[in-house]
């Protein structure tokens, strides 16, 4: 994960966004008050879908049964 100081990002926000999207990078942006992580929207969307699927009751059991061929 790349890391940048917030002061640097303020001046180069478009470049940092392009770097993240183009290279599928997660970028930490730090300030004295804390830090945030910038990720490409596609990565974020995939994480949300994965979390939703993993929180679906019984889904993992169903997938495991499908993989082993037993139902």
Secondary structure by P-SEA (a helix, b strand, c coil): cccccaaaaaacaaaaaaaaaaaccbbbbbccccbbbbbcaaaaaaaaaaaaaaaccaaaaaaaaaaaccc
